[in-house]
């Protein structure tokens, strides 16, 4: 690696976001010193950095949700001849056109956004993605050279998300917990329909979060007559693990957008790290059909399959703790913070061995 073991985080960074905190800790464990530059004005960031005489780092890093900061970060990196590593996590084009559907793919706005995003990513020397499937999307749609891509799992913050001390028997009835912001990717309407279709042992359903959202209000209205369904307000993030521990089965995502099958959401990593069995839609999971992993996979947008999966688990409630232990083993094998470190090290080795392109 470079003799200068400093990474400069560049952009309008949310340092409290879990992905960023996990990546930051991985950098530290690999011997890199993290420094941060949040410009006053994104377009003038390069000038601001030069005026402030920022110390020259070993690499420049643009973290998740900062795609628009890439051009000035790239200019700074090129000026000093150092590599630029980016971690988009999401595609703005994919989010606007296919997930939120605020513009159509044929529209001028969509075509312009795709062109800009491809241009931004072309300036990076390395691109982190969360899954191999998402990496293929970045290569095929956004034009990123495959040899620049390195998959690094999102993982979970392991100081928070750990198995509960001791082991308690499942609730009677079993509690099924969904938590999230009720965005389209999560497919809450599929859960609502699954509740309507459900035929199996008695269960209690809980929706956590999404307060004030239109979708949460719609779900409440549609399920108003079900006395085994409750809605709980958002929790402070540090309290989330304890709430996960209270539930017996965790629900992932069930939306029909193509992105659903390319990503593994935070909630799945967190539930697995807490040793909880999970039901979620099929996606880019390693060894999905080769081992018992504590996860039940269903097809996206299939409420009947979700209802059947809940009924199957509830019918064998005594086995849920064992499924939770297998979930934790799966997490440790494929997704834990050590895997983040190992895969980040691969990206850094390639960058610091070859240098900027």
C-alpha positions as CSV (number, residue, x, y, z in Angstrom):
1,X,0.0,0.0,0.0
2,X,0.9,3.7,-0.2
3,X,3.3,5.0,2.4
4,X,0.6,7.7,3.1
5,X,-2.1,5.8,4.9
6,X,-4.7,8.6,5.0
7,X,-8.1,8.4,3.3
8,X,-9.9,11.7,2.6
9,X,-13.7,11.3,2.7
10,X,-15.1,13.9,0.3
11,X,-18.6,15.3,0.0
12,X,-21.8,16.0,1.8
13,X,-21.3,13.0,4.1
14,X,-23.7,11.5,6.5
15,X,-21.2,10.3,9.0
16,X,-24.0,8.8,11.2
17,X,-25.3,6.5,8.4
18,X,-24.6,2.8,9.2
19,X,-22.8,2.0,5.9
20,X,-20.4,4.9,6.4
21,X,-19.7,4.0,10.0
22,X,-18.9,0.4,9.1
23,X,-16.7,1.4,6.2
24,X,-14.9,4.0,8.4
25,X,-14.2,1.3,11.0
26,X,-12.9,-1.0,8.3
27,X,-10.5,1.6,7.0
28,X,-9.2,2.1,10.6
29,X,-8.7,-1.6,11.1
30,X,-6.8,-1.7,7.9
31,X,-4.4,1.0,9.2
32,X,-5.9,4.0,7.4
33,X,-6.5,7.3,9.1
34,X,-9.9,8.8,8.2
35,X,-10.1,12.5,7.5
36,X,-13.2,14.4,6.2
37,X,-13.9,17.2,3.9
38,X,-17.5,18.5,3.7
39,X,-17.5,21.5,1.2
40,X,-19.6,24.6,1.7
41,X,-20.6,24.5,-1.9
42,X,-20.5,21.2,-3.9
43,X,-19.6,22.9,-7.2
44,X,-16.8,24.9,-5.7
45,X,-15.4,22.1,-3.6
46,X,-12.1,21.8,-5.5
47,X,-11.4,25.5,-5.1
48,X,-12.3,25.3,-1.4
49,X,-10.0,22.3,-0.9
50,X,-7.1,24.1,-2.5
51,X,-7.7,27.3,-0.5
52,X,-7.8,25.3,2.7
53,X,-4.6,23.5,1.6
54,X,-5.9,20.1,2.5
55,X,-3.2,17.6,3.3
56,X,-2.7,15.2,0.4
57,X,-4.1,11.8,1.3
58,X,-3.3,8.3,0.1
59,X,-6.7,8.1,-1.6
60,X,-9.8,10.1,-2.0
61,X,-13.1,8.4,-1.0
62,X,-16.6,9.5,-2.0
63,X,-19.1,7.6,0.2
64,X,-22.6,6.6,-0.3
65,X,-25.3,9.0,-1.5
66,X,-22.6,11.5,-2.6
67,X,-22.6,10.8,-6.4
68,X,-22.8,14.4,-7.3
69,X,-19.6,15.1,-5.4
70,X,-17.6,12.8,-7.6
71,X,-16.5,15.5,-10.3
72,X,-14.8,17.8,-7.8
73,X,-13.3,14.9,-5.9
74,X,-11.9,13.5,-9.1
75,X,-10.4,16.8,-10.0
76,X,-8.7,17.0,-6.6
77,X,-7.4,13.4,-7.0
78,X,-6.1,13.9,-10.5
79,X,-4.3,17.1,-9.5
80,X,-2.3,15.2,-6.9
81,X,-2.1,11.9,-8.8
82,X,-3.9,9.8,-6.2
83,X,-6.7,7.2,-6.7
84,X,-10.4,7.9,-6.3
85,X,-12.6,5.3,-4.7
86,X,-16.4,5.7,-4.6
87,X,-19.1,3.9,-2.8
88,X,-22.4,4.9,-4.6
89,X,-24.6,2.3,-2.8
90,X,-27.5,3.4,-5.0
91,X,-27.9,4.6,-8.5
92,X,-29.8,7.9,-8.8
93,X,-31.0,6.9,-12.2
94,X,-32.4,3.6,-11.0
95,X,-34.0,5.2,-7.9
96,X,-35.8,7.9,-9.8
97,X,-36.8,5.9,-12.9
98,X,-37.5,2.4,-11.7
99,X,-38.0,2.5,-7.9
100,X,-39.8,5.8,-7.2
101,X,-41.0,6.2,-10.8
102,X,-40.8,10.0,-10.7
103,X,-39.7,10.1,-14.4
104,X,-40.0,7.6,-17.3
105,X,-37.0,5.9,-18.8
106,X,-37.8,7.6,-22.2
107,X,-38.0,11.1,-20.7
108,X,-35.3,13.7,-21.3
109,X,-34.7,14.0,-17.5
110,X,-34.0,10.2,-17.2
111,X,-31.7,10.2,-20.3
112,X,-29.8,13.2,-19.0
113,X,-29.5,11.7,-15.5
114,X,-28.2,8.4,-16.9
115,X,-25.6,10.3,-19.0
116,X,-24.4,12.3,-16.0
117,X,-24.2,9.3,-13.7
118,X,-22.2,7.3,-16.2
119,X,-19.9,10.3,-16.6
120,X,-19.5,10.7,-12.8
121,X,-18.7,7.0,-12.3
122,X,-16.2,6.9,-15.2
123,X,-14.0,9.2,-13.2
124,X,-13.5,6.8,-10.4
125,X,-10.6,4.4,-10.2
126,X,-12.5,2.0,-8.0
127,X,-16.2,1.5,-7.3
128,X,-17.6,-0.3,-4.2
129,X,-20.9,-2.1,-4.5
130,X,-22.9,-3.9,-1.9
131,X,-23.6,-7.1,-3.9
132,X,-22.2,-8.9,-7.0
133,X,-25.7,-8.5,-8.6
134,X,-25.6,-4.7,-8.0
135,X,-22.1,-4.7,-9.5
136,X,-23.4,-6.2,-12.7
137,X,-26.0,-3.5,-12.9
138,X,-23.3,-0.8,-12.5
139,X,-21.3,-2.4,-15.2
140,X,-24.1,-3.2,-17.7
141,X,-26.2,0.0,-17.2
142,X,-23.9,2.6,-15.8
143,X,-20.8,1.6,-17.8
144,X,-18.4,1.0,-14.9
145,X,-15.5,-1.2,-16.0
146,X,-15.9,-4.6,-14.2
147,X,-12.3,-4.6,-13.1
148,X,-12.9,-1.4,-11.1
149,X,-15.8,-3.0,-9.1
150,X,-15.4,-4.6,-5.7
151,X,-18.4,-6.0,-3.7
152,X,-18.3,-5.1,0.0
153,X,-21.4,-6.2,2.0
154,X,-23.4,-3.6,3.9
155,X,-23.2,-5.7,7.0
156,X,-24.5,-4.5,10.4
157,X,-23.1,-2.4,13.2
158,X,-22.0,-5.2,15.5
159,X,-21.6,-3.1,18.6
160,X,-25.4,-2.7,18.4
161,X,-26.8,-5.7,16.5
162,X,-26.0,-8.8,18.4
163,X,-28.0,-11.8,19.6
164,X,-30.0,-11.3,22.8
165,X,-28.4,-12.6,25.9
166,X,-29.9,-16.0,26.8
167,X,-32.6,-17.6,24.8
168,X,-36.4,-17.3,25.3
169,X,-39.1,-19.4,23.8
170,X,-41.2,-17.9,21.0
171,X,-44.3,-15.9,21.8
172,X,-47.7,-17.5,21.8
173,X,-48.9,-16.4,19.3
174,X,-45.7,-15.8,17.3
175,X,-44.8,-12.2,16.6
176,X,-43.9,-11.2,13.1
177,X,-42.1,-7.8,12.8
178,X,-41.7,-5.5,9.9
179,X,-39.7,-2.3,10.3
180,X,-38.8,0.3,7.8
181,X,-39.7,3.6,6.2
182,X,-42.4,2.1,3.9
183,X,-40.6,3.0,0.7
184,X,-41.7,1.1,-2.5
185,X,-38.7,-1.2,-2.4
186,X,-40.0,-2.7,0.9
187,X,-43.3,-3.8,-0.6
188,X,-45.5,-3.2,2.4
189,X,-48.6,-3.7,0.3
190,X,-47.5,-7.3,-0.2
191,X,-47.4,-7.7,3.6
192,X,-50.9,-6.2,3.9
193,X,-52.3,-8.7,1.3
194,X,-50.4,-11.6,3.0
195,X,-52.1,-10.7,6.3
196,X,-55.5,-10.8,4.5
197,X,-54.7,-14.2,2.9
198,X,-53.1,-15.7,6.0
199,X,-54.3,-19.1,7.1
200,X,-52.2,-20.8,9.7
201,X,-51.5,-20.8,13.5
202,X,-52.4,-17.5,15.2
203,X,-49.7,-14.8,14.8
204,X,-49.4,-11.2,15.7
205,X,-48.1,-8.7,13.1
206,X,-46.3,-5.5,13.9
207,X,-45.4,-2.7,11.6
208,X,-42.7,-0.4,13.0
209,X,-41.7,3.0,11.6
210,X,-43.0,5.0,8.6
211,X,-44.8,7.5,10.8
212,X,-46.4,10.2,8.7
213,X,-45.9,8.4,5.4
214,X,-48.8,8.0,3.0
215,X,-48.2,4.2,2.8
216,X,-48.3,3.8,6.5
217,X,-51.6,5.6,6.7
218,X,-52.9,3.4,3.9
219,X,-51.8,0.2,5.6
220,X,-53.5,1.3,8.8
221,X,-56.7,1.9,7.0
222,X,-56.6,-1.4,5.1
223,X,-55.9,-3.4,8.3
224,X,-58.1,-1.5,10.7
225,X,-60.4,-4.5,11.3
226,X,-57.5,-6.8,12.3
227,X,-57.0,-7.0,16.0
228,X,-53.7,-9.0,15.6
229,X,-52.0,-6.1,13.8
230,X,-50.3,-3.2,15.5
231,X,-48.4,-0.1,14.3
232,X,-45.6,1.2,16.4
233,X,-43.8,4.6,16.1
234,X,-40.3,5.0,14.9
235,X,-37.6,4.1,17.5
236,X,-34.3,5.8,18.2
237,X,-31.7,3.8,16.3
238,X,-29.9,2.5,19.4
239,X,-33.2,1.0,20.6
240,X,-33.8,-1.0,17.4
241,X,-31.8,-4.1,18.4
242,X,-33.8,-4.6,21.6
243,X,-37.1,-4.4,19.6
244,X,-35.7,-7.0,17.1
245,X,-34.9,-9.3,20.1
246,X,-38.6,-9.1,21.2
247,X,-39.9,-10.5,17.8
248,X,-39.9,-14.1,16.6
249,X,-39.8,-13.6,12.8
250,X,-38.4,-10.7,10.9
251,X,-39.7,-9.5,7.5
252,X,-37.4,-8.2,4.9
253,X,-38.5,-6.7,1.6
254,X,-41.1,-7.8,-1.0
255,X,-41.3,-5.1,-3.7
256,X,-41.4,-5.9,-7.4
257,X,-38.8,-3.3,-8.6
258,X,-35.8,-5.0,-10.2
259,X,-33.6,-3.4,-7.6
260,X,-35.2,-5.7,-4.9
261,X,-33.4,-8.7,-6.4
262,X,-30.0,-6.9,-6.6
263,X,-29.6,-5.6,-3.0
264,X,-29.8,-7.0,0.5
265,X,-31.4,-4.4,2.8
266,X,-30.0,-3.1,6.1
267,X,-32.9,-4.8,8.0
268,X,-31.9,-8.3,6.8
269,X,-28.3,-7.9,7.8
270,X,-29.4,-6.5,11.2
271,X,-31.9,-9.3,11.8
272,X,-29.4,-12.0,10.9
273,X,-26.8,-10.4,13.2
274,X,-29.3,-10.5,16.0
275,X,-29.9,-14.3,15.3
276,X,-33.4,-13.9,14.1
277,X,-35.1,-16.0,11.3
278,X,-36.0,-13.8,8.3
279,X,-38.5,-14.0,5.5
280,X,-37.6,-11.9,2.5
281,X,-37.7,-12.0,-1.3
282,X,-35.2,-13.9,-3.3
283,X,-32.1,-11.9,-4.2
284,X,-28.3,-11.8,-4.4
285,X,-27.7,-14.1,-1.4
286,X,-24.7,-16.4,-1.3
287,X,-25.4,-20.1,-1.0
288,X,-29.1,-19.4,-1.2
289,X,-30.1,-22.9,-2.1
290,X,-27.1,-24.8,-0.7
291,X,-27.6,-24.5,3.1
292,X,-30.2,-23.9,5.8
293,X,-29.4,-20.3,6.4
294,X,-32.2,-19.1,8.7
295,X,-33.8,-17.3,5.8
296,X,-37.0,-18.2,4.0
297,X,-37.0,-16.8,0.5
298,X,-40.1,-15.9,-1.4
299,X,-40.7,-14.5,-4.9
300,X,-41.0,-10.6,-5.1
301,X,-44.6,-9.3,-5.0
302,X,-46.1,-12.6,-3.9
303,X,-48.3,-12.2,-0.9
304,X,-49.6,-15.8,-1.0
305,X,-46.0,-17.1,-0.8
306,X,-45.3,-14.7,2.1
307,X,-48.5,-15.9,4.0
308,X,-47.5,-19.5,3.4
309,X,-44.0,-18.9,4.7
310,X,-45.2,-17.3,7.9
311,X,-47.7,-20.1,8.5
312,X,-44.9,-22.7,7.9
313,X,-42.6,-21.1,10.5
314,X,-45.4,-20.5,13.0
315,X,-46.5,-24.1,12.8
316,X,-43.0,-25.1,14.0
317,X,-42.5,-22.3,16.4
318,X,-40.3,-24.4,18.7
319,X,-37.7,-24.5,15.9
320,X,-37.4,-20.7,15.5
321,X,-34.5,-20.3,18.0
322,X,-32.5,-22.9,16.0
323,X,-33.3,-21.1,12.8
324,X,-32.1,-17.9,14.5
325,X,-28.7,-19.6,15.3
326,X,-28.4,-20.6,11.7
327,X,-29.2,-17.1,10.6
328,X,-26.3,-15.8,12.8
329,X,-24.0,-18.4,11.4
330,X,-24.9,-17.4,7.9
331,X,-24.3,-13.7,8.8
332,X,-20.9,-14.5,10.3
333,X,-19.9,-16.6,7.3
334,X,-20.9,-14.1,4.5
335,X,-21.7,-10.7,5.8
336,X,-20.0,-9.7,9.1
337,X,-17.6,-6.8,9.6
338,X,-14.6,-9.0,8.9
339,X,-16.0,-9.6,5.4
340,X,-16.3,-5.9,4.9
341,X,-12.6,-5.5,5.9
342,X,-11.4,-8.3,3.7
343,X,-13.2,-7.0,0.6
344,X,-12.3,-3.4,1.2
345,X,-8.7,-4.5,1.5
346,X,-9.0,-6.0,-2.0
347,X,-10.2,-2.7,-3.4
348,X,-7.5,-0.7,-1.7
349,X,-4.7,-3.1,-2.7
350,X,-5.7,-2.8,-6.4
351,X,-5.9,1.0,-6.2
352,X,-2.7,1.6,-4.3
353,X,-0.8,-1.0,-6.4
354,X,-1.9,0.4,-9.7
355,X,-2.6,4.0,-8.9
356,X,-5.1,6.4,-10.6
357,X,-6.2,5.5,-14.1
